Amino acid sequence: MSPQDRAAFEKRAADIGDKLNAAKGRHPTQAGNGAGADRASATSRALRVSTELIGGIVVGSAIGYALDRLFGNEKPWFFILFFMLGTAAGILNVVRTAAKEKTPPAPSVPDDEEDK
């Protein structure tokens, strides 16, 4: 390998290293912030998901209870119906959140050919 080829290779390797470091800086969850940050992030996601599930159930139950009281039903048909709808909505929110957070977007790093 000639000295010019070696210098060009080293320059390209340094450029790729700089691009990777910049990409890691844009994605703090992938940059390796330590175990404490990962645990805190996982805890916040778990609290968010559980809150969405419980919120759907509570809101659905409250609407059903209010409708039963409003119409003077002796049997809690609206409560049962809206409890099920709230549970389904809560589970749907959990699935959507999990699917969205399952695969983070890959960093966009231009190729060497795109730089020209």
JONOR-V142705 format. One record per residue. RES is the residue in three letters. PHI is phi in whole degrees, -180 to 180 (NA if undefined). OMEGA is omega in radians with two decimals (NA if undefined). Layout:
# JONOR-V142705
res = {RES/RES}
phi = {PHI/PHI}
omega = {OMEGA/OMEGA}
This chain:
# JONOR-V142705
res = {MET/SER/PRO/GLN/ASP/ARG/ALA/ALA/PHE/GLU/LYS/ARG/ALA/ALA/ASP/ILE/GLY/ASP/LYS/LEU/ASN/ALA/ALA/LYS/GLY/ARG/HIS/PRO/THR/GLN/ALA/GLY/ASN/GLY/ALA/GLY/ALA/ASP/ARG/ALA/SER/ALA/THR/SER/ARG/ALA/LEU/ARG/VAL/SER/THR/GLU/LEU/ILE/GLY/GLY/ILE/VAL/VAL/GLY/SER/ALA/ILE/GLY/TYR/ALA/LEU/ASP/ARG/LEU/PHE/GLY/ASN/GLU/LYS/PRO/TRP/PHE/PHE/ILE/LEU/PHE/PHE/MET/LEU/GLY/THR/ALA/ALA/GLY/ILE/LEU/ASN/VAL/VAL/ARG/THR/ALA/ALA/LYS/GLU/LYS/THR/PRO/PRO/ALA/PRO/SER/VAL/PRO/ASP/ASP/GLU/GLU/ASP/LYS}
phi = {NA/-75/-61/-68/-65/-64/-65/-65/-63/-63/-65/-64/-64/-66/-63/-64/-61/-64/-65/-65/-64/-66/-67/-65/-68/-78/-121/-65/-72/-100/-83/79/-75/110/-68/-64/-68/-65/-66/-65/-66/-66/-66/-66/-66/-65/-66/-64/-65/-66/-65/-64/-66/-65/-61/-62/-68/-66/-66/-61/-64/-65/-64/-62/-63/-64/-67/-62/-68/-65/-89/68/-71/-81/-105/-83/-68/-66/-60/-64/-61/-75/-62/-66/-65/-65/-64/-64/-65/-64/-66/-62/-63/-64/-64/-62/-64/-65/-68/-70/-90/-66/-124/-70/-65/-74/-66/-94/-118/-67/-73/-62/-69/-75/-72/-77}
omega = {-3.11/3.13/3.12/3.11/3.13/3.14/3.11/3.11/-3.14/3.12/3.12/3.12/3.11/3.11/3.11/3.09/3.11/3.13/3.11/3.11/3.10/3.13/3.10/3.11/3.12/-3.10/-3.05/3.14/3.14/-3.05/3.12/-3.11/3.14/-3.09/-3.13/3.13/3.12/3.12/3.13/3.12/3.12/3.11/3.14/3.09/3.13/3.11/3.13/-3.12/-3.14/3.09/3.12/3.13/-3.12/3.12/3.11/-3.13/-3.11/-3.13/3.11/3.13/-3.14/3.11/3.12/3.12/3.14/3.13/3.08/3.13/-3.11/-3.12/3.08/3.13/3.06/3.11/-3.02/-3.09/3.13/3.12/-3.14/-3.13/-3.08/3.00/3.12/3.11/3.10/3.09/3.12/3.12/3.11/3.12/3.10/3.09/3.12/-3.14/3.11/3.14/-3.14/-3.14/-3.13/-3.10/-3.08/-3.12/3.11/-3.13/3.12/3.12/3.14/3.12/-3.12/3.09/3.10/-3.12/3.14/-3.12/-3.07/NA}
